[in-house]
Every structure is written in structure tokens, then in C-alpha cells.
Amino acid sequence: MDTNCYLHVPCVIIFRLNRLLRFHRLLEFFDRTETRTNFPYAFRIAKLIFYILVIIHWNACLYFAVSYAIGFGSDTWVYNMSTPRFTSLTHQYIYCFYWSTLTLTTIGEMPSPVRDVEYIFVVVDFLIGVLIFATIVGNVGSMITNMNVTRSEFQRRMDGVKQYLEFRKVSKELENRVIKWFDYLWINRQSLDEDDVTSVLPDKLKAEIAIHVHMDTLKRVKVFQDCEPGLLVQLVLKLKLQVFSPGDYICRKGDVGKEMYIVKRGKLHVVGDDGKRVLATLSEGCVFGELSILNISGVKTGNRRTANVRSVGFSDLFCLSKEDLWTVLAEYPEAQKMLIERGKQILIKDGLLDERDAQRYEVDEKDLHLRCDKLQTALDNLQTRFARLLNEYTRSQKQMKQRLCRLEAKSSQPHVDAHSTYGYASASVHSYNAESVTEYAES
């Protein structure tokens, strides 16, 4: 079948319109890609540009079809094929696409319509162009706003801190340290709150992400090596990231140990009491403070810090608090005993454990556990007795309600005739009076 008509114009093949029925598959592809890509904003901009080009293309084809229906070159508005250069397919498409672009963007500057049909077509085109490009501008503005929402939220928090520092008349040096800390957070993409980001995920996925990110770090801790996987997973979920500025002290000698730290990035110095003498250097992967959160009895230092640890530059540290550790260990009693025993062995090796005090505390702790067990048993017995009494009380209340219902039913029966009732009432009164006198005399 010949697909070319007069003056080399492609015929309109109606049967090709059925391809539009597959357009929904393209939309499904866009939706899947948008959720899977790592660059969603770039993809949305590309998708928007694609929609614009498709709309301009369809409108160009429609303009060419209208020109063909009216007659090429019949007036100044329709497409003119009077010159050989205008008969090539490439020039036809480029001119129609150019006309469609100017019309839909309401720029105009094209030949004015001549016929009524042409006027109607141009008016409809202008209206469609206004609606479409107003929607496009709105979408572009929304995308730009969403692209900067994280930066805007971070800037809002930083501005609030700046205003607070200015209100409290904080020194310029301290203010600069705070600003540099914010800059470090933003540069290293640590301005996001991990708990807030992962709060929408189910616990299973959240745990898998935490395992992938933090498990290798936690396994470096000597105390937690060879622990059961369930315990490590629970501990991984409790790790919190903390960022320290240059010169910040993570802990000082004599402080009560409430957290353990794992160095993720940066360098720390263990310094003397004068703050100048460097005793040791801690780098990525180093761990400290793990024994102080185990509450081991008999420690000569009393679970207090034995050194000053200071950040050299900006340092990222994972922190595990004593409260979180013991919350998890409450569900793993065997692991709790193993960790404490392992911690004791490390302290004995370092000469920091008084074994006599540890044994005495251990005996006292066992005695305390026995007393607690007895109290728990007594409490369970009391709860059982209370439950039994409550059941008896409920049953007696139910029986009382049933008796009251029967009495109410008897009192609501219809009365007999008035004379019989009166005679019966008089006899009852006399009988009642006689019984009352007899009872009174007997009493």
C-alpha cells in the first residue's frame, strides 16, 4: 500500500492510533524507575522534558494534518509546499515542530489565521498551551523546592542556633566552632537523622540496614566477639552517631563511664592531666569505654574513666549507652553472664580488678537475687489468691442480681380485685401485728 499522497505528504494511517493503548505501560515504567533510581530529581526533570516534547510533537502533527485538510499553500497560515525545499520530510517536521513550540508557549509571531477553522484551532492551542505550561512551571518549582528541602531544614536549624548564640552573648570563638561543626555535618552528609529517615521502614528492614552498616564495626569490640547474632543485632540498632569538633574532650579522667565509643572516622589523642602530653593515639576502628558500661563489681577505678580522650580534628564516633546495653542484656541472661566474665578476665589481665571485692559483691548479688525470687514467688501467690477472691466476688454479685430480678418480676404481677385485695390486706395487717407482738414479747 502506498503511504505517500499528493506532493509527498504522508497519509494519515488510522490503524497506527492503537499504539496509544500501550501508553499506560510507559507510565508504569516511569513509576518503577522513579522509585528505584538513585537520582529521582534528575529523572523527574528528564520525564518532564519528555512530556513537553511529546505534547509539542503531537500538536505539530495535528497542525500538519489540519494544513493537509485545508490545502497546502491555500492561505498564509497553513503549511506551504510551493517551493521544492518545503517538500522534504525533514523540513516539514522541523517547521511544524517550530510552529507548535511557538504556539504552545504562547510566544506567537506566526502568520495570523485566515479561516474560522484556523482561528478555532489557534485559540484551542493557546488555551491548551497556557494550561500545560502553567502546570509545567508549577511542577518545576515544586521539584526545585523538594530538591532543597534538606538544605533548607538544615539551614533553619543552623540559623536558630546562631540566633540563640547571639542572644546569649556567646564569644565569637565558640560561635565559629559551632558554625564549623555544622559545616562538617553538611559536607559529610551527616545532617540527616538516621532514626527519622528509617522510621518509616519495618523493623526487619531497619535491622538489616543497621547490620549492613554497623555490624563489622561492632564485631571489632573484643568484649562482644563470639556473641550470639541476636544480641549483636539488638545492639547494632542501639548505636548512635556522635560528631566531635577539634579539641573536644570525649571523656575526662574520673568521669563516670556511661557510654562506650567506637571510632568511625577521625583521630583521637589520649592525653595526660596537663592536656599536652600525648599518651596514645586512637584511629578508625578503635574502641574504648566498653568495660565501664558492664557494671562489673570490684573494679579498682569504680567504673570511672582512667584517661582523658580528646579529638584531634573532626571525629565521628558510634556511641552505645549503658542503659541501652542493659535493656538488651535483660533479654539475653546467658550472654550477660558471658560478657561480665569476659570483662573480668580483661580487668584481671590489666590489674584493675580486686578479686576479693568481686567475690564478695558476687555473693551479695546472689543473696539479693534469692530474696528477689522469694518476693516474686510471694507476689505470684498473692496475685493468685486475689484473682480467686475476685472471681468469688463476681459470682456473688451475679447471684444477687438474679435474685433482685426475680423479686422485681414478682412485684410487677397484676393485682386481684379490690375487695379481695382489701380483705387480704386487712388479714395480713392483723396477722403481721400479732406476729410482731409475739416476737417483741419473746425478745
VEXVO-973967 format. One record per residue: y, x, z of N, C-alpha, C in turn. Coordinates in pm, whole numbers, plus 50000, padded with zeros to 5 digits. Layout:
<atoms>
nc2/nc1/nc3/cac2/cac1/cac3/cc2/cc1/cc3
Y/X/Z/Y/X/Z/Y/X/Z;
...
</atoms>
This chain:
<atoms>
nc2/nc1/nc3/cac2/cac1/cac3/cc2/cc1/cc3
49880/50086/50000/50000/50000/50000/50123/50088/50000;
50216/50058/49912/50339/50135/49903/50428/50102/50021;
50472/50205/50091/50558/50184/50208/50703/50209/50178;
50740/50233/50053/50879/50256/50017/50929/50141/49931;
51053/50102/49959/51118/49994/49884/51230/50052/49799;
51314/49964/49753/51423/49999/49663/51511/50106/49725;
51550/50206/49648/51633/50317/49690/51569/50397/49804;
51439/50408/49804/51365/50490/49900/51387/50447/50044;
51391/50319/50069/51408/50266/50204/51272/50229/50259;
51230/50281/50376/51100/50243/50433/51095/50095/50464;
50983/50032/50430/50966/49889/50459/50942/49867/50608;
50976/49749/50652/50953/49712/50791/50810/49664/50803;
50730/49738/50875/50589/49704/50891/50572/49636/51026;
50555/49505/51022/50548/49426/51145/50428/49465/51230;
50321/49504/51162/50198/49529/51237/50210/49650/51330;
50310/49734/51309/50326/49850/51398/50389/49813/51532;
50441/49691/51543/50502/49650/51669/50400/49638/51781;
50272/49627/51745/50171/49616/51851/50161/49744/51934;
50221/49852/51886/50222/49975/51966/50304/49958/52093;
50398/49865/52091/50479/49842/52212/50396/49787/52326;
50280/49729/52295/50195/49675/52401/50139/49786/52490;
50141/49909/52441/50092/50021/52521/50203/50088/52602;
50321/50025/52603/50435/50086/52673/50410/50092/52823;
50333/49996/52877/50308/49997/53022/50229/50120/53064;
50150/50176/52971/50075/50297/53004/50171/50415/53024;
50279/50415/52946/50380/50519/52965/50447/50507/53102;
50475/50383/53144/50535/50362/53275/50441/50407/53387;
50312/50379/53371/50214/50424/53470/50208/50577/53476;
50217/50640/53359/50218/50787/53356/50340/50842/53429;
50456/50780/53407/50577/50824/53476/50562/50810/53628;
50507/50698/53673/50491/50675/53818/50397/50778/53880;
50285/50804/53814/50190/50902/53868/50250/51042/53872;
50319/51078/53763/50377/51212/53756/50486/51230/53860;
50566/51127/53882/50676/51137/53978/50625/51159/54120;
50510/51100/54153/50456/51117/54287/50382/51249/54305;
50338/51310/54194/50259/51433/54204/50338/51560/54179;
50450/51550/54108/50524/51670/54073/50594/51729/54195;
50613/51860/54191/50687/51929/54297/50837/51929/54272;
50878/51878/54157/51021/51871/54123/51056/51727/54085;
51058/51637/54181/51078/51495/54148/51216/51465/54090;
51320/51534/54140/51454/51504/54091/51471/51549/53946;
51419/51667/53912/51426/51713/53773/51348/51619/53682;
51233/51570/53729/51155/51478/53647/51230/51346/53628;
51297/51296/53732/51371/51170/53718/51486/51184/53619;
51553/51298/53620/51661/51321/53524/51605/51326/53382;
51492/51396/53364/51429/51402/53232/51384/51263/53187;
51332/51183/53279/51289/51047/53244/51409/50962/53204;
51520/50978/53273/51640/50902/53240/51692/50939/53101;
51692/51069/53069/51735/51113/52936/51642/51057/52829;
51513/51053/52858/51417/50997/52763/51446/50850/52737;
51473/50773/52842/51507/50631/52825/51632/50614/52739;
51732/50698/52761/51856/50689/52682/51827/50714/52534;
51749/50817/52506/51718/50849/52367/51636/50738/52301;
51544/50677/52375/51463/50569/52319/51551/50448/52287;
51642/50414/52377/51730/50298/52353/51820/50324/52233;
51876/50444/52224/51960/50477/52108/51877/50474/51980;
51755/50523/51985/51667/50522/51868/51637/50379/51823;
51601/50291/51917/51573/50153/51879/51696/50085/51820;
51810/50111/51879/51933/50049/51827/51966/50103/51687;
51939/50232/51664/51963/50289/51530/51872/50224/51427;
51745/50203/51464/51653/50136/51372/51698/49992/51344;
51749/49925/51447/51797/49788/51428/51919/49785/51336;
52010/49881/51350/52126/49888/51262/52083/49911/51118;
51984/49998/51099/51937/50024/50963/51871/49899/50904;
51797/49824/50989/51733/49702/50940/51836/49597/50903;
51942/49584/50983/52049/49487/50952/52119/49528/50823;
52146/49657/50805/52209/49703/50681/52121/49674/50560;
51989/49691/50578/51897/49662/50470/51896/49514/50437;
51903/49428/50541/51901/49283/50519/52028/49236/50450;
52142/49292/50490/52269/49250/50428/52284/49310/50289;
52240/49434/50275/52253/49503/50146/52326/49634/50164;
52261/49745/50128/52324/49875/50145/52447/49886/50056;
52559/49930/50117/52681/49951/50041/52753/49825/50003;
52711/49707/50054/52778/49582/50019/52915/49572/50083;
52940/49642/50193/53073/49650/50254/53083/49783/50327;
53196/49803/50393/53221/49933/50458/53143/49950/50588;
53090/49843/50646/53023/49854/50778/52877/49896/50764;
52808/49845/50665/52665/49873/50650/52646/50014/50597;
52520/50058/50604/52487/50191/50556/52501/50195/50404;
52559/50305/50355/52587/50317/50212/52494/50420/50149;
52424/50380/50044/52334/50470/49973/52381/50497/49831;
52509/50485/49810/52560/50501/49674/52555/50646/49628;
52560/50740/49721/52555/50881/49684/52414/50934/49708;
52367/51028/49627/52229/51080/49643/52204/51145/49779;
52309/51206/49838/52289/51273/49967/52250/51174/50076;
52295/51049/50066/52268/50948/50169/52130/50885/50155;
52057/50919/50048/51927/50856/50026/51813/50929/50096;
51837/51050/50145/51730/51124/50213/51700/51061/50349;
51574/51065/50388/51533/51005/50515/51598/51074/50634;
51614/51205/50626/51675/51279/50737/51818/51234/50760;
51896/51224/50651/52035/51182/50666/52044/51037/50713;
51955/50952/50665/51955/50812/50709/51938/50803/50861;
51840/50877/50913/51813/50868/51057/51928/50929/51138;
51978/51045/51093/52085/51110/51170/52209/51022/51174;
52246/50960/51061/52366/50876/51059/52347/50753/51148;
52232/50688/51137/52207/50568/51219/52203/50602/51368;
52144/50717/51401/52140/50759/51541/52281/50788/51591;
52363/50850/51506/52502/50878/51542/52579/50748/51561;
52561/50653/51472/52629/50523/51486/52585/50452/51614;
52457/50455/51643/52405/50389/51762/52460/50453/51890;
52471/50586/51889/52523/50656/52008/52668/50617/52034;
52751/50619/51929/52892/50584/51948/52909/50439/51991;
52825/50351/51940/52838/50209/51973/52795/50181/52117;
52678/50230/52156/52626/50202/52290/52709/50269/52399;
52770/50381/52369/52857/50446/52467/52998/50390/52464;
53018/50285/52379/53148/50214/52366/53261/50309/52325;
53226/50418/52257/53330/50507/52206/53396/50448/52082;
53314/50383/51998/53368/50319/51878/53396/50420/51769;
53516/50409/51708/53561/50496/51598/53467/50488/51479;
53411/50370/51455/53325/50345/51339/53392/50239/51252;
53348/50223/51126/53407/50119/51040/53397/49982/51104;
53501/49902/51090/53503/49769/51151/53410/49675/51077;
53351/49579/51148/53264/49480/51082/53343/49396/50982;
53271/49339/50887/53333/49254/50785/53279/49112/50796;
53150/49094/50802/53088/48963/50808/53073/48917/50953;
53050/48785/50969/53031/48730/51104/52907/48788/51171;
52802/48805/51093/52679/48862/51149/52704/49002/51202;
52783/49077/51130/52814/49213/51174/52896/49213/51302;
52992/49119/51311/53070/49107/51434/52980/49074/51554;
52891/48979/51533/52800/48939/51643/52713/49057/51685;
52661/49129/51586/52575/49244/51617/52651/49350/51697;
52775/49378/51658/52854/49480/51728/52889/49435/51869;
52925/49306/51886/52958/49255/52019/52837/49266/52113;
52720/49223/52062/52599/49233/52144/52569/49379/52178;
52588/49466/52081/52565/49609/52105/52657/49664/52213;
52786/49624/52207/52881/49670/52308/52841/49621/52448;
52803/49494/52457/52764/49439/52588/52640/49510/52643;
52542/49528/52555/52421/49600/52599/52455/49743/52640;
52542/49807/52563/52581/49944/52596/52651/49954/52730;
52740/49856/52759/52810/49857/52889/52709/49843/53003;
52616/49747/52989/52518/49724/53096/52426/49844/53114;
52377/49896/53001/52281/50006/53009/52345/50130/53070;
52460/50167/53021/52519/50292/53068/52582/50278/53206;
52618/50156/53246/52658/50136/53386/52539/50159/53478;
52423/50110/53434/52300/50135/53512/52266/50282/53515;
52283/50349/53402/52252/50492/53395/52344/50572/53487;
52473/50541/53484/52567/50613/53570/52532/50591/53717;
52495/50466/53751/52456/50438/53889/52332/50516/53930;
52233/50523/53840/52111/50598/53870/52139/50747/53886;
52225/50800/53799/52259/50942/53809/52328/50972/53942;
52423/50884/53980/52490/50903/54109/52395/50895/54225;
52301/50800/54218/52202/50786/54325/52113/50909/54333;
52071/50962/54218/51986/51081/54219/52059/51201/54276;
52185/51218/54239/52262/51331/54291/52278/51319/54442;
52303/51196/54489/52316/51174/54634/52186/51206/54706;
52073/51162/54649/51944/51188/54713/51908/51337/54709;
51951/51405/54604/51925/51548/54596/51996/51624/54708;
52111/51575/54750/52191/51644/54850/52180/51582/54988;
52086/51486/55007/52080/51418/55135/52039/51514/55246;
51947/51606/55218/51906/51702/55321/52021/51794/55358;
52092/51842/55256/52206/51929/55282/52315/51854/55358;
52340/51729/55322/52443/51650/55390/52408/51628/55536;
52281/51596/55563/52239/51577/55702/52250/51707/55782;
52211/51817/55720/52222/51947/55787/52368/51982/55813;
52455/51956/55715/52597/51985/55731/52659/51897/55839;
52613/51772/55848/52665/51681/55951/52630/51733/56090;
52507/51778/56108/52466/51833/56237/52546/51958/56271;
52567/52045/56172/52641/52168/56198/52787/52138/56231;
52847/52041/56161/52986/52004/56190/52998/51947/56331;
52898/51869/56373/52901/51816/56509/52897/51926/56614;
52814/52029/56590/52808/52142/56683/52939/52219/56683;
52999/52238/56565/53128/52307/56558/53236/52233/56636;
53240/52101/56622/53339/52023/56696/53317/52034/56846;
53190/52034/56888/53160/52047/57030/53204/52184/57083;
53176/52290/57007/53217/52424/57050/53368/52436/57059;
53437/52375/56963/53583/52379/56966/53637/52300/57084;
53575/52186/57113/53620/52103/57225/53599/52175/57359;
53490/52250/57371/53460/52321/57496/53525/52459/57502;
53605/52495/57404/53677/52622/57403/53582/52742/57412;
53474/52736/57333/53376/52844/57332/53435/52964/57259;
53397/53084/57301/53450/53205/57241/53413/53213/57093;
53496/53285/57018/53474/53298/56874/53344/53372/56845;
53309/53469/56927/53186/53545/56905/53063/53455/56915;
53061/53371/57019/52947/53280/57036/52943/53176/56924;
53060/53131/56882/53065/53034/56771/53010/53095/56643;
53042/53221/56617/52989/53288/56498/52838/53303/56506;
52785/53328/56625/52639/53338/56641/52572/53205/56610;
52634/53096/56654/52578/52964/56627/52580/52935/56477;
52690/52969/56411/52701/52944/56266/52599/53028/56189;
52581/53153/56230/52481/53238/56164/52340/53184/56184;
52316/53126/56301/52184/53066/56328/52159/52949/56234;
52261/52865/56212/52248/52753/56118/52227/52805/55976;
52301/52910/55939/52284/52967/55805/52142/53019/55785;
52087/53082/55886/51949/53133/55877/51851/53018/55858;
51871/52910/55932/51783/52794/55917/51786/52741/55774;
51905/52730/55718/51917/52672/55584/51859/52766/55478;
51886/52895/55490/51838/52991/55390/51686/52996/55388;
51623/52987/55504/51478/52996/55514/51410/52860/55510;
51485/52756/55472/51429/52622/55456/51362/52572/55584;
51424/52601/55698/51368/52558/55825/51454/52451/55891;
51540/52387/55812/51625/52282/55866/51551/52151/55881;
51432/52140/55822/51355/52016/55830/51278/52010/55961;
51275/51893/56019/51196/51869/56139/51053/51836/56096;
50959/51924/56130/50821/51905/56084/50762/51775/56138;
50791/51743/56263/50738/51620/56320/50792/51498/56248;
50920/51504/56211/50981/51390/56142/50925/51377/56000;
50903/51490/55934/50852/51487/55796/50710/51435/55791;
50625/51479/55885/50483/51441/55883/50454/51315/55962;
50557/51250/56016/50532/51130/56098/50475/51015/56016;
50501/51013/55885/50452/50903/55801/50306/50923/55760;
50251/51041/55787/50114/51070/55745/50015/51023/55851;
49895/50985/55810/49791/50953/55909/49751/51078/55986;
49693/51057/56104/49659/51169/56192/49565/51269/56125;
49473/51218/56044/49376/51307/55979/49445/51404/55884;
49532/51352/55798/49604/51439/55705/49698/51533/55778;
49764/51480/55882/49855/51564/55961/49779/51682/56022;
49658/51654/56072/49578/51761/56132/49536/51863/56027;
49498/51817/55907/49456/51910/55802/49572/52000/55758;
49692/51942/55750/49808/52024/55713/49836/52128/55821;
49831/52085/55947/49855/52179/56057/49751/52290/56060;
49625/52255/56032/49518/52356/56028/49545/52457/55918;
49584/52408/55801/49610/52497/55688/49727/52590/55718;
49828/52541/55789/49949/52620/55813/49934/52713/55932;
49872/52665/56042/49879/52737/56169/49746/52791/56221;
49633/52752/56165/49505/52788/56226/49484/52939/56229;
49515/53008/56120/49497/53153/56118/49583/53221/56224;
49702/53165/56245/49791/53221/56347/49732/53204/56486;
49677/53087/56515/49623/53061/56649/49497/53143/56675;
49419/53170/56571/49296/53247/56590/49323/53392/56628;
49447/53437/56607/49481/53574/56646/49493/53590/56797;
49509/53480/56869/49520/53486/57015/49383/53519/57072;
49375/53628/57148/49247/53677/57199/49179/53574/57289;
49258/53502/57369/49201/53406/57463/49133/53291/57390;
49187/53250/57274/49136/53133/57203/49029/53167/57100;
48991/53291/57091/48887/53327/56994/48753/53269/57036;
48677/53224/56938/48543/53165/56957/48547/53032/57032;
48663/52967/57039/48670/52833/57099/48619/52730/56999;
48579/52616/57050/48527/52512/56962/48638/52460/56870;
48603/52423/56746/48705/52384/56648/48790/52266/56692;
48731/52169/56763/48809/52053/56805/48925/52090/56895;
48903/52186/56986/49010/52232/57074/49120/52300/56995;
49082/52386/56900/49181/52457/56820/49265/52360/56737;
49201/52257/56684/49275/52158/56605/49379/52088/56691;
49341/52049/56813/49436/51983/56902/49551/52077/56941;
49519/52205/56962/49624/52300/56998/49718/52327/56881;
49662/52330/56761/49744/52353/56642/49851/52245/56628;
49814/52121/56660/49910/52011/56650/50020/52021/56754;
50000/52102/56857/50100/52115/56964/50196/52231/56942;
50170/52316/56843/50257/52431/56820/50395/52386/56771;
50500/52446/56827/50638/52416/56790/50705/52544/56742;
50784/52531/56635/50854/52647/56581/50990/52661/56649;
51020/52782/56695/51150/52813/56755/51210/52933/56683;
51341/52928/56663/51413/53035/56593/51509/53099/56692;
51504/53233/56702/51590/53307/56793/51684/53396/56713;
51807/53407/56761/51909/53488/56695/51898/53633/56741;
51964/53724/56670/51964/53865/56714/52021/53879/56854;
51949/53950/56939/51995/53973/57075/51952/53868/57175;
51890/53759/57128/51843/53655/57221/51721/53705/57299;
51718/53672/57427/51602/53703/57511/51504/53587/57506;
51384/53615/57460/51281/53511/57460/51235/53485/57602;
51220/53588/57681/51186/53574/57823/51238/53696/57896;
51260/53679/58027/51306/53788/58111/51204/53814/58222;
51205/53935/58271/51113/53973/58377/51138/53889/58502;
51030/53829/58555/51041/53746/58674/51049/53598/58644;
51071/53559/58519/51074/53416/58485/50934/53356/58499;
50930/53229/58538/50802/53158/58545/50752/53133/58404;
50628/53170/58378/50573/53153/58244/50534/53008/58216;
50605/52945/58126/50576/52806/58089/50533/52791/57944;
50546/52899/57865/50508/52893/57725/50442/53024/57683;
50361/53015/57581/50312/53133/57511/50373/53136/57372;
50389/53256/57314/50457/53271/57187/50371/53350/57089;
50380/53309/56962/50316/53380/56852/50424/53413/56751;
50437/53540/56717/50543/53583/56625/50503/53548/56482;
50580/53462/56420/50555/53426/56280/50631/53519/56185;
50758/53543/56215/50841/53629/56130/50944/53698/56219;
50973/53822/56188/51075/53894/56263/51016/54005/56349;
51101/54062/56434/51061/54174/56518/51123/54157/56656;
51042/54186/56760/51086/54174/56898/51070/54309/56967;
51161/54335/57063/51153/54456/57144/51124/54419/57288;
51028/54489/57348/51006/54480/57492/51093/54588/57556;
51194/54547/57632/51295/54641/57682/51286/54649/57834;
51343/54758/57888/51347/54776/58032/51452/54688/58097;
51466/54707/58229/51562/54625/58302/51706/54653/58261;
51732/54774/58210/51868/54808/58168/51901/54750/58031;
51801/54699/57959/51823/54639/57828/51839/54739/57716;
51828/54868/57744/51847/54971/57642/51716/55041/57607;
51635/55066/57705/51510/55139/57682/51406/55048/57620;
51356/55084/57501/51256/55005/57429/51118/55054/57469;
51039/54964/57527/50904/54999/57573/50798/54973/57468;
50817/54870/57387/50719/54835/57284/50788/54748/57180;
50722/54734/57066/50774/54652/56957/50668/54551/56917;
50708/54425/56907/50618/54317/56865/50659/54271/56726;
50564/54267/56636/50592/54226/56498/50511/54102/56464;
50507/54069/56336/50440/53947/56291/50293/53946/56332;
50251/53834/56392/50113/53817/56436/50089/53851/56581;
50185/53914/56649/50168/53949/56789/50180/53825/56878;
50112/53831/56993/50107/53718/57086/50143/53769/57225;
50218/53690/57301/50246/53725/57440/50269/53597/57520;
50238/53609/57650/50257/53496/57741/50140/53402/57750;
50026/53438/57686/49914/53343/57683/49846/53328/57818;
49848/53435/57901/49780/53427/58031/49861/53350/58135;
49991/53345/58117/50074/53279/58217/50062/53127/58214;
50011/53071/58105/50002/52925/58096/49863/52874/58133;
49772/52965/58175/49638/52923/58213/49625/52887/58361;
49732/52911/58439/49731/52879/58583/49614/52945/58655;
49594/53073/58628/49485/53147/58692/49528/53185/58833;
49446/53152/58930/49477/53183/59070/49448/53329/59099;
49530/53387/59189/49510/53525/59231/49581/53628/59146;
49666/53585/59053/49740/53680/58971/49846/53748/59057;
49851/53879/59052/49943/53954/59137/50089/53924/59105;
50116/53893/58980/50254/53863/58940/50292/53718/58964;
50196/53637/59007/50227/53497/59034/50262/53417/58910;
50196/53444/58797/50222/53374/58670/50368/53387/58627;
50428/53500/58658/50565/53527/58616/50566/53633/58507;
50674/53636/58430/50686/53732/58321/50696/53874/58378;
50631/53965/58312/50628/54104/58359/50717/54195/58277;
50787/54141/58176/50871/54225/58091/50981/54141/58029;
51081/54211/57977/51190/54148/57903/51160/54159/57754;
51164/54047/57685/51137/54045/57541/51262/53994/57471;
51313/54075/57376/51438/54044/57308/51419/54049/57157;
51485/53957/57089/51477/53951/56943/51567/54056/56881;
51513/54131/56783/51593/54233/56716/51684/54168/56613;
51627/54093/56521/51705/54015/56425/51676/53868/56446;
51683/53790/56341/51638/53652/56349/51485/53652/56352;
51429/53576/56445/51284/53574/56464/51235/53430/56469;
51122/53406/56402/51055/53276/56406/50930/53288/56492;
50922/53207/56596/50810/53213/56688/50748/53075/56705;
50615/53071/56706/50544/52948/56741/50527/52945/56893;
50554/52830/56950/50552/52815/57095/50449/52709/57134;
50369/52739/57237/50274/52643/57294/50304/52633/57443;
50343/52515/57489/50382/52498/57629/50260/52480/57717;
50279/52510/57847/50171/52494/57944/50130/52348/57955;
50227/52258/57952/50196/52115/57963/50108/52067/57848;
50143/52109/57725/50062/52068/57610/49921/52127/57617;
49911/52253/57662/49779/52316/57671/49689/52240/57768;
49740/52207/57885/49655/52141/57984/49629/51995/57951;
49717/51935/57874/49688/51800/57824/49567/51801/57732;
49558/51904/57648/49443/51917/57558/49318/51958/57635;
49332/52053/57729/49215/52102/57803/49153/51994/57891;
49229/51891/57927/49173/51783/58008/49059/51713/57935;
49058/51719/57802/48952/51656/57723/48839/51754/57692;
48857/51881/57726/48754/51983/57700/48730/52063/57828;
48659/52007/57926/48639/52078/58054/48562/52209/58039;
48463/52213/57950/48387/52336/57932/48474/52446/57873;
48556/52409/57776/48647/52507/57717/48750/52554/57820;
48790/52464/57909/48884/52501/58014/48826/52610/58104;
48701/52593/58146/48636/52694/58230/48622/52827/58155;
48587/52819/58027/48568/52940/57949/48699/53016/57933;
48809/52944/57906/48938/53010/57888/48985/53076/58017;
48967/53007/58129/49009/53065/58257/48927/53190/58288;
48797/53184/58264/48712/53300/58290/48749/53417/58199;
48778/53385/58073/48817/53491/57979/48952/53551/58019;
49043/53466/58064/49172/53517/58111/49157/53605/58234;
49065/53570/58324/49041/53652/58442/48989/53790/58403;
48899/53794/58305/48845/53923/58261/48955/54013/58206;
49048/53953/58132/49159/54033/58078/49249/54083/58190;
49276/53997/58290/49361/54037/58402/49294/54144/58487;
49163/54133/58507/49090/54235/58583/49096/54369/58509;
49082/54365/58379/49088/54487/58299/49224/54554/58310;
49329/54472/58317/49465/54526/58328/49506/54552/58472;
49420/54519/58568/49452/54541/58709/49556/54446/58764;
49564/54324/58711/49665/54228/58754/49607/54112/58833;
49478/54117/58868/49415/54005/58938/49361/54052/59073;
49399/53980/59180/49344/54002/59313/49218/53916/59325;
49102/53980/59319/48976/53905/59312/48949/53829/59441;
48988/53884/59557/48966/53812/59682/49046/53682/59686;
49173/53692/59650/49255/53571/59645/49201/53473/59542;
49153/53525/59430/49100/53438/59327/48977/53363/59377;
48888/53435/59451/48769/53368/59505/48807/53264/59610;
48904/53300/59697/48946/53205/59799/49007/53079/59735;
49092/53101/59635/49150/52987/59565/49042/52905/59495;
48941/52974/59444/48833/52903/59375/48755/52815/59471;
48728/52868/59594/48658/52787/59695/48742/52667/59736;
48871/52692/59760/48960/52581/59796/48967/52478/59684;
48966/52526/59563/48973/52433/59450/48847/52349/59440;
48730/52411/59465/48605/52334/59463/48604/52229/59573;
48652/52269/59695/48658/52174/59805/48752/52058/59771;
48863/52092/59707/48957/51987/59668/48895/51894/59565;
48818/51951/59473/48752/51868/59372/48649/51775/59437;
48577/51826/59539/48480/51740/59608/48550/51624/59678;
48661/51654/59743/48736/51547/59809/48787/51445/59707;
48834/51495/59598/48882/51403/59493/48769/51317/59440;
48650/51377/59426/48535/51299/59379/48499/51190/59479;
48504/51223/59610/48474/51123/59712/48576/51010/59709;
48703/51047/59698/48807/50945/59689/48789/50858/59565;
48748/50921/59457/48726/50845/59334/48610/50747/59351;
48504/50792/59420/48389/50704/59445/48429/50587/59533;
48505/50617/59641/48551/50510/59730/48641/50412/59655;
48726/50465/59571/48815/50378/59494/48735/50289/59399;
48632/50345/59338/48547/50264/59250/48478/50152/59327;
48431/50182/59449/48367/50078/59531/48466/49968/59567;
48587/50009/59604/48689/49909/59638/48721/49821/59517;
48729/49882/59402/48756/49804/59282/48643/49706/59253;
48518/49748/59278/48404/49658/59257/48410/49540/59354;
48438/49568/59482/48448/49460/59581/48565/49366/59550;
48675/49424/59509/48790/49341/59474/48759/49251/59355;
48688/49304/59257/48651/49223/59141/48558/49109/59181;
48464/49137/59276/48374/49032/59323/48451/48922/59397;
48543/48963/59486/48625/48865/59559/48711/48783/59463;
48762/48848/59362/48845/48777/59266/48763/48673/59191;
48639/48706/59157/48553/48609/59089/48522/48490/59180;
48496/48516/59310/48469/48407/59403/48592/48318/59419;
48707/48380/59429/48831/48301/59442/48854/48216/59318;
48830/48271/59202/48847/48195/59078/48750/48078/59072;
48625/48102/59114/48526/47994/59113/48563/47883/59212;
48611/47919/59331/48651/47817/59429/48771/47737/59380;
48864/47803/59315/48979/47733/59258/48935/47633/59152;
48838/47673/59073/48788/47584/58969/48721/47461/59030;
48641/47480/59136/48576/47367/59203/48679/47274/59266;
48784/47331/59327/48888/47249/59388/48958/47164/59283;
48986/47221/59168/49050/47143/59062/48960/47029/59015;
48830/47055/59007/48737/46948/58966/48735/46834/59067;
48736/46862/59197/48738/46758/59300/48867/46677/59294;
48979/46746/59272/49107/46675/59260/49107/46583/59139;
49048/46627/59031/49042/46542/58911/48958/46417/58939;
48847/46431/59012/48764/46314/59044/48839/46216/59135;
48913/46267/59232/48991/46180/59321/49099/46105/59244;
49166/46175/59153/49269/46109/59073/49208/46001/58985;
49088/46026/58933/49022/45925/58849/48987/45801/58931;
48942/45818/59055/48909/45702/59139/49034/45623/59177;
49143/45691/59205/49266/45621/59247/49329/45543/59134;
49295/45574/59010/49356/45505/58896/49273/45387/58848;
49163/45344/58918/49083/45228/58878/49164/45100/58897;
49142/44991/58813/49219/44865/58823/49191/44792/58954;
49296/44729/59010/49284/44655/59137/49216/44521/59115;
49149/44477/59220/49088/44342/59217/49196/44239/59241;
49155/44113/59248/49255/44008/59256/49330/44015/59389;
49449/43955/59394/49544/43978/59504/49489/43931/59637;
49422/43809/59639/49373/43757/59768/49262/43844/59822;
49171/43880/59736/49060/43965/59780/49113/44099/59831;
49210/44142/59758/49268/44271/59797/49335/44262/59932;
49408/44147/59953/49480/44132/60080/49383/44121/60194;
49274/44038/60176/49174/44024/60282/49105/44157/60311;
49072/44226/60204/49005/44355/60221/49096/44456/60289;
49225/44450/60254/49321/44542/60315/49338/44513/60462;
49342/44379/60500/49359/44343/60642/49238/44389/60722;
49119/44363/60665/48998/44407/60736/48995/44559/60750;
49040/44625/60648/49041/44772/60654/49137/44822/60760;
49252/44750/60771/49352/44792/60871/49296/44773/61011;
49234/44654/61035/49178/44630/61169/49068/44732/61199;
48984/44753/61100/48875/44850/61120/48930/44989/61148;
49035/45025/61074/49096/45159/61092/49156/45171/61230;
49225/45061/61276/49287/45065/61410/49181/45078/61517;
49070/45001/61502/48964/45008/61602/48903/45148/61607;
48880/45205/61489/48824/45340/61485/48919/45442/61544;
49047/45421/61521/49146/45514/61575/49148/45509/61726;
49142/45385/61782/49144/45371/61929/49021/45435/61988;
48906/45412/61924/48781/45470/61975/48787/45623/61974;
48835/45679/61863/48846/45825/61853/48941/45880/61956;
49052/45807/61981/49151/45854/62078/49092/45854/62217;
49013/45742/62247/48951/45734/62380/48850/45846/62399;
48770/45873/62293/48672/45980/62305/48737/46117/62322;
48850/46134/62255/48919/46263/62268/48981/46279/62404;
</atoms>
